[in-house]
């Protein structure tokens, strides 16, 4: 383990806004985020594979009336977002250290109002399709926790992943794509992103990449 990471892992152990294995809330928070952590009934919004949590913190800073949870398996990354949230006194921001495949251990159906997926690994090789975070398996996971008419956002520099995701979502009868663009910052949708950019997004733009974005609504089928 890198010596640089050790202080970040130590930070997570003591940070009240980081929920990870070994802490009581890690095993008791399922279905009780509003009750046990945020202490309110505000909307819950997730940033999956949040990395350093730039979107979790950025949205939490702008929308104090909503609750935001950044989820990532990398503890050294979420420690950075945790520290910034603490410095800004963002009591509406939390970080959960786990893999996306384990969301069932932490959320119940209809608990989440929005999901953001920002610059995930595109996994471009055919054999990597099962790891793409917008394949049908993962969309089914997201639908399980989204409320009816909940929103799903994808932001990526990868045209490959964007095109793939568009096709998968179009074929899902419970998702309706309500807006999309292949050049976010030269479109009328740029205002929806509040000038929040991840570290890698800034690098992508400096290298000349355009940013793709889509927003879809989950329309739950009647049982």
N, C-alpha and C positions, 0 to 999 in steps of 0.2 A: 504493500500500500504506500502511495506517495506521501511524503511528510507533509506536503501542502494540503492533502485531504484530511489529515487527522484532526486539525482544529475545526474543520467544517462538520465532521462527524460528531465531535464533542459538542459543537453548537447545537446540533439537532437533538442530542440527548436532553438538553436543558431548555430548548425553545418550546414555549407553549403553543406556538402556531405550527409546529411540525408533529404530525401523528405518524409514528412508525412502530415497528415491532418492539416490544418491551414496555410500551406505555399502555396504561389502562384503557384509554379510549380506542386503541387499536383493535381491541376485541369487543368493545361495547357500543361503538359509534353507529353501527349499521341501522339505518332508518331513523337516527336520532341526531342528525347534524344540526338541525335548527334548535332542538331542545337541549342537547348536551354541550354543543360547542358554541354556536353563534348566539344562542339565547334570544332568538327572534323567529319570526315566521316569514322572513324575506326569501326571495327566490334564490335557488342554489344553481350556480354556473360552474362548470368544470373546464379546466384546460388540461387536456390529456397529453402525455409525453411533454410536459411543460418545460423541461430543461431548467434553465435558470429562473423561470417564472416571470419573464418580462410581461407577458400578457396578463397573467394572474394579478400581478401587482399593478400594472397599468390600468386595467379595467377596475380593479378594486379601488384605486385612488380616485377614479373619475365617477364611479357609480357606488356611492356609499350606501345606497338603499338596497343593494344586492349583496349576496354572499358568494365568494369565489374560492374554489379549491383547485390548486395546482397539483397534478398527480404525475409522479415520475419514479422510476426505480433507482435512479442515481442520487444517492444522498448528498454527495458533494455539490451537485448542481442545485438541488432545492435549498440547500443551506444558504446559497447566495440570495435567492428570492426571499427566503425567510428573514434574513438580516435586513434587507431593504424594507420589507413590510413592517418589521419592528421599528425601524428608524422613522417611519412615516406614521406610526401608531394606527396601522390599518387593522382594526379589530374585525373587519369583514373579510379577511384573507387567511386562508389556511393552506397547508401543504400536507399531502398524504404520500408517504413513500411505499409504493407498491407497483406491481405490474398491471397493465390494463386488463389482462386476462383474469385478474382476481377481483374485479369490481364487485362481484356478487357478495364478497365478504364485507363490503362497506356501504352498499346502497341497496335500497328496496325499489320496486317499481314505482314510477310516477314521482320520484323524489327530486328529479333534476329538470330545470327549465331550459337550459342551453348547454351545448357542448362545443368547445373550440378545439380544433386540431390545427396547430400552427407549425408549418415546415417540418412535418414528419419525414423520416427516412423514406425515400421513394421506393426502395427495394425493386430496382428495375428488371432484374433477371427473372425469367419465367419461373424458375424453381423457388423464387422468393415471394411469389404471389401470396402465399398463406401468411406472410408476415406483414403485408401491406395493411395499414390501419384503416383503410377504407374498403377492404374486401367484404363480401357479404357476411362472413362470420362475425366480423367486428361491428358492422352496421346492426346486426341483430342484437349484439350486446348493448349498443348505445340505445336502441329502441326500447329495450327492457326498462331502462331507468328514466327515459325522457317522458315528461308529461305530454298529454295530447296537445298538439300544436306547438310542441317544444322545437327549438331551433338547433340545427347542426351547421357549424361553420368550418370550412376548410380553406387554409391559406398556404400556398406552396409556390416555390420557384420552379418546381419540376413540371414541365408541360406534359411529360409522360404520365406522372401520377395524377395530374389534374384531369386529363382526358380519360384515363382509366376510371377515376372516381366518378366522373360525370356519367359514364356508361353504367356503372354498377348502381348508382343512385337512381338513374332514370328507370332501370329495370325493377326497382323495388317499389311495389304498389303503395307502400305506406309513407314514402317520402315524396315531397313535391319541391322541385328546385324553384326558388322564387327570385333568385338573382345570381348572376355570375359574370365574371370578366376575366380576360387573359392579360389585362394590363391595368391592374388595380389603381395605380397612382396617376393614371391618365384617364380615369373613369369617374363617373358621378358616385361611385361606391366608396371612394377613398375616405369620405367623411365618416364612414361607419367604423373606421379603424383608428381614429383619434390620434394619429401620428405615433402609434405604438409599434415599434419594430424590434425584433429580436436581434441579437448580436449577429447571427448568421444571415439574417435578412439584409442587414446593412452591407455585409460582405457581398452577398449576391448582387445587390443593386450596384455596388461599386464595380463589379465585374461585368455589368451591362445586362444582367438578367431582369426580365419583367416578372411581376408577381401575379399569380393566378389566385382567384378567390371565388368561392361559391357559398351560397346560403340556402339551406333546404329546411322545409318544415315537415315535422313528423305528424302524419294524420293517422291516428290509431284506428284500426278496423274495429267495427262493432263486434262484440263477442256473441 
